[in-house]
Amino acid sequence: MSSWTALDEFLTTDPMDVGCDRALEILHLYVDLLAAGEDVQGRYPGVTAHLAQCGPCNEDFQGLLAAVAADERPM
């Protein structure tokens, strides 16, 4: 892979990507639905697309998901 190809891939945005503001606005719902076994990719494809491309938002997502999983463990 050339450096130009890598740069093009980095700069390419999925047209379904909702962006950081919208993704973070509903991230808590996305995590709750995912934890409940719902089809979040089908329900919120733009958020799924965004989380696949945005490292900082994905880190927030992973943190919330870990918190929900920890909260659901029996004590």
MARBA-3410 file (N, C-alpha, C, O; in Angstrom, 1 decimal):
75
0.8,-1.2,0.0,0.0,0.0,0.0,0.9,1.2,0.0,1.8,1.3,0.8 ~ 0.6,2.2,-0.9,1.4,3.4,-1.0,1.0,4.3,0.1,-0.1,4.2,0.7 ~ 1.8,5.3,0.4,1.4,6.3,1.4,0.2,7.1,0.9,-0.6,7.6,1.7 ~ 0.1,7.3,-0.4,-1.1,8.0,-1.0,-2.4,7.3,-0.7,-3.4,7.8,-0.4 ~ -2.3,5.9,-0.9,-3.5,5.1,-0.7,-3.9,5.2,0.8,-5.1,5.3,1.1
-2.9,5.1,1.6,-3.2,5.2,3.1,-3.8,6.5,3.4,-4.8,6.6,4.2 ~ -3.3,7.6,2.8,-3.8,8.9,3.1,-5.2,9.0,2.6,-6.1,9.6,3.2 ~ -5.5,8.5,1.4,-6.8,8.6,0.8,-7.8,7.8,1.7,-8.9,8.3,1.9 ~ -7.4,6.7,2.2,-8.3,5.9,3.1,-8.6,6.6,4.4,-9.7,6.6,4.9 ~ -7.6,7.3,4.9,-7.7,8.1,6.1,-8.7,9.2,5.9,-9.5,9.5,6.8
-8.6,9.9,4.8,-9.4,11.1,4.5,-10.8,10.8,4.0,-11.6,11.6,3.9 ~ -11.0,9.5,3.6,-12.3,9.2,3.1,-13.3,9.0,4.2,-13.1,8.2,5.2 ~ -14.5,9.6,4.1,-15.5,9.5,5.1,-16.7,8.7,4.5,-17.1,8.9,3.4 ~ -17.1,7.8,5.3,-18.3,7.0,4.9,-19.5,8.0,4.8,-19.7,8.7,5.7 ~ -20.2,8.0,3.7,-21.3,8.9,3.5,-22.4,8.7,4.6,-23.2,9.6,4.8
-22.5,7.5,5.2,-23.4,7.3,6.3,-23.0,7.8,7.6,-23.8,8.0,8.5 ~ -21.7,8.2,7.8,-21.1,8.7,9.0,-21.9,9.9,9.5,-22.0,10.9,8.8 ~ -22.4,9.9,10.7,-23.2,11.0,11.3,-22.3,12.1,11.9,-22.8,13.1,12.2 ~ -21.1,11.8,12.1,-20.2,12.8,12.7,-20.2,12.7,14.2,-21.0,12.0,14.8 ~ -19.2,13.3,14.8,-19.0,13.2,16.3,-20.1,13.7,17.1,-20.6,13.1,18.0
-20.6,14.9,16.7,-21.7,15.5,17.6,-22.9,14.6,17.7,-23.4,14.4,18.8 ~ -23.4,14.1,16.5,-24.6,13.3,16.6,-24.3,11.9,17.2,-25.1,11.4,18.0 ~ -23.1,11.4,16.9,-22.8,10.1,17.5,-22.7,10.2,19.0,-23.3,9.3,19.7 ~ -22.1,11.2,19.5,-22.0,11.3,21.0,-23.3,11.7,21.6,-23.6,11.3,22.8 ~ -24.2,12.3,20.9,-25.5,12.7,21.4,-26.3,11.5,21.7,-27.1,11.5,22.7
-26.2,10.4,21.0,-27.0,9.2,21.2,-26.2,8.0,21.6,-26.7,6.9,21.6 ~ -24.9,8.2,21.9,-24.0,7.1,22.2,-24.5,6.3,23.4,-24.4,5.0,23.4 ~ -25.1,6.9,24.4,-25.6,6.2,25.6,-26.8,5.2,25.2,-26.9,4.1,25.7 ~ -27.6,5.7,24.3,-28.7,4.8,23.8,-28.1,3.7,23.0,-28.6,2.5,23.1 ~ -27.2,3.9,22.1,-26.5,2.9,21.3,-25.9,1.8,22.2,-26.1,0.6,21.9
-25.2,2.2,23.2,-24.6,1.3,24.1,-25.7,0.5,24.9,-25.5,-0.8,25.0 ~ -26.7,1.1,25.4,-27.8,0.4,26.1,-28.5,-0.6,25.2,-28.7,-1.7,25.6 ~ -28.7,-0.2,24.0,-29.4,-1.1,23.0,-28.5,-2.3,22.7,-28.9,-3.5,22.6 ~ -27.2,-2.0,22.5,-26.2,-3.1,22.2,-26.2,-4.1,23.3,-26.1,-5.3,23.1 ~ -26.1,-3.6,24.6,-26.0,-4.4,25.7,-27.3,-5.3,25.9,-27.2,-6.3,26.5
-28.4,-4.7,25.4,-29.7,-5.5,25.5,-29.8,-6.5,24.3,-30.8,-7.2,24.2 ~ -28.8,-6.5,23.4,-28.9,-7.5,22.3,-29.6,-7.0,21.1,-29.9,-7.8,20.2 ~ -29.9,-5.7,21.0,-30.6,-5.1,19.9,-29.6,-5.0,18.7,-28.4,-5.0,18.9 ~ -30.2,-4.9,17.5,-29.4,-4.7,16.3,-29.1,-3.2,16.1,-29.8,-2.5,15.4 ~ -28.1,-2.7,16.7,-27.7,-1.3,16.7,-27.2,-0.9,15.3,-27.4,0.2,14.9
-26.5,-1.9,14.6,-26.0,-1.6,13.3,-27.2,-1.3,12.3,-27.1,-0.4,11.4 ~ -28.3,-2.0,12.4,-29.4,-1.8,11.6,-30.2,-0.6,12.0,-30.8,0.1,11.1 ~ -30.2,-0.3,13.3,-31.0,0.8,13.8,-30.3,2.2,13.7,-30.9,3.2,13.4 ~ -29.0,2.2,13.9,-28.2,3.4,13.8,-26.9,3.1,13.0,-25.8,3.2,13.5 ~ -27.1,2.9,11.7,-26.0,2.6,10.8,-25.0,3.8,10.7,-23.8,3.6,10.5
-25.5,5.0,10.8,-24.6,6.2,10.8,-23.6,6.2,12.0,-22.5,6.7,11.9 ~ -24.1,5.8,13.1,-23.3,5.8,14.4,-22.3,4.7,14.2,-21.1,4.9,14.6 ~ -22.7,3.5,13.7,-21.8,2.4,13.5,-20.7,2.8,12.6,-19.5,2.5,12.8 ~ -21.1,3.5,11.5,-20.1,3.9,10.5,-19.1,4.9,11.2,-17.9,4.8,10.9 ~ -19.6,5.8,12.0,-18.8,6.8,12.6,-17.8,6.1,13.6,-16.6,6.5,13.6
-18.3,5.2,14.4,-17.4,4.5,15.4,-16.3,3.7,14.8,-15.3,3.5,15.3 ~ -16.6,3.3,13.6,-15.6,2.5,12.8,-14.4,3.4,12.3,-13.3,2.9,12.1 ~ -14.7,4.7,12.2,-13.7,5.6,11.6,-13.1,6.6,12.6,-12.0,7.1,12.4 ~ -13.8,6.9,13.7,-13.3,7.9,14.7,-12.8,7.3,15.9,-13.5,6.7,16.8 ~ -11.5,7.3,16.1,-10.8,6.7,17.2,-11.3,7.3,18.6,-11.6,6.5,19.5
-11.4,8.6,18.7,-11.8,9.2,20.0,-13.2,8.8,20.4,-13.5,8.5,21.5 ~ -14.1,8.8,19.4,-15.5,8.4,19.7,-15.6,6.9,20.0,-16.4,6.5,20.9 ~ -14.8,6.1,19.3,-14.8,4.7,19.6,-14.2,4.4,21.0,-14.7,3.5,21.7 ~ -13.3,5.2,21.4,-12.8,5.0,22.8,-13.9,5.3,23.8,-14.0,4.6,24.8 ~ -14.7,6.4,23.6,-15.8,6.7,24.5,-16.8,5.6,24.5,-17.3,5.2,25.5
-17.1,5.0,23.3,-18.0,3.9,23.1,-17.5,2.7,23.9,-18.3,2.1,24.7 ~ -16.2,2.4,23.8,-15.7,1.2,24.5,-15.7,1.4,26.0,-16.0,0.5,26.7 ~ -15.5,2.6,26.4,-15.6,2.9,27.9,-17.0,2.8,28.4,-17.2,2.2,29.5 ~ -18.0,3.3,27.7,-19.3,3.1,28.1,-19.8,1.7,28.1,-20.5,1.2,29.0 ~ -19.4,1.0,27.1,-19.7,-0.4,27.0,-19.1,-1.2,28.1,-19.8,-2.1,28.7
-17.9,-0.9,28.5,-17.2,-1.6,29.6,-17.9,-1.3,30.9,-18.1,-2.1,31.8 ~ -18.4,0.0,31.1,-19.1,0.4,32.3,-20.4,-0.3,32.4,-20.8,-0.8,33.5 ~ -21.1,-0.4,31.3,-22.4,-1.1,31.3,-22.2,-2.6,31.6,-23.0,-3.2,32.4 ~ -21.2,-3.2,31.0,-20.9,-4.6,31.2,-20.5,-4.9,32.7,-21.0,-5.9,33.3 ~ -19.8,-4.0,33.3,-19.4,-4.1,34.7,-20.6,-3.9,35.6,-20.7,-4.6,36.6
-21.5,-3.0,35.2,-22.7,-2.8,36.0,-23.6,-4.0,36.0,-24.4,-4.2,37.0 ~ -23.6,-4.7,34.9,-24.5,-5.9,34.8,-24.0,-7.1,35.5,-24.7,-8.1,35.6 ~ -22.7,-7.2,35.9,-22.2,-8.3,36.5,-22.7,-8.5,37.9,-22.9,-7.5,38.6 ~ -23.1,-9.7,38.3,-23.6,-9.9,39.7,-22.5,-9.6,40.7,-21.3,-9.9,40.5 ~ -22.9,-9.1,41.8,-22.0,-8.8,42.9,-21.8,-10.0,43.8,-21.0,-9.9,44.8
END
